[in-house]
């Protein structure tokens, strides 16, 4: 369990800029989920991380407990291909052909019962009522994929085909190992066909698309962090007004941040009650704005969030280095090999991307909630 959910709240507060309030969707993490047991479908690579609104991790739907996998490091072949290996054309999910008016009408029809039509609009509304968390997650995955693709195009990121295939093979092998650990005697293709009930080629094609999006997104996120001014920060969370007052009184008496954090705060580091992270500059978000306005080495805060407070110290600032993918690629790949992208980076990147690329989901919510303009 995370010990500093307020930082997620503070950073995610503007992640849905331009979207209706009801469409605040959790971003997608780079951590692949564990496959469920043999009676449950195997999972696609991308799942939501800690909830952007609450800072809590979603509960995986599994029938047997499994250890949560750690964020994976890119395979060496994916991270740093030799100069003699030329990049190939960027793999992209297959785009559907443009629909004609007649196609649009037929696409709404699911079938008939007698002379009565079953339409996809009713299906979406009923799905929304039955499980809007699932529907939101799917919509967010679609938004995430488009943001990653748009940003990869802007940067000029090119994946190496061999790297994509290596990562796809790794993902498929991991799914097979999970099935074996659950006691299944089926191959992955047999499981997809017989248990999930999906054509294996369709499932594996979708897995490939998700793998491509994953690899693009990891590089986009890390490139964004390298391009943007950033600050290494030590943060502690204070969970009561009494502790907040005691923290401020202690500072006035000359006590150190470390001493007060240990006495009154909470953080990922259990021994010190602090969390260390890197914050990207953003004038549209309160936490980054206050962090960059606080002198280096000085205590900042309290920043109030839902009845709790953050105190922090900016330790080191690094200037961003904008550049093309050709200029950033080597540093990005090296950094990914050293440390996978984390939830905090994804949250900050997504917040920046919904400001860079307009995300407009009102038509979807009007449809499923029967909103009338």
Secondary structure, 3 states (H helix, E strand, C coil): CCCCHHHHHHHHCCCCCCCCHHHCCCCECCCCCCCCCCCCCCCCCCCECECCCCCCECCCCCCCCCCCCCCCCCCHHHHCCCCCCCCCCCCCCCCCCCCCHHHHHHHCEEEEECCEEEEHHHHHHHHHHHHHHHHHHHHHHHHHHHHHHHHHHHHCCCCCHHHHHHHHHHHHHHHHHHHHHCCCCCCHHHHHHHHHCCCHHHHHHHHHHHHHHHHHHHHHHHHHHHHCCEEEEEEEEECCHHHHHHHHHHHHCCCCHHHHHHHHEECCECCCCEEEEEEECCCCCHHHHHHHHCCCCCEEEEEEECCEEEEEEEEEEECCCCCCHHHHHHHHHHHHHHCCCCHHHHHHHHHHHHHHCCCCCHHHHHHHCCCCC
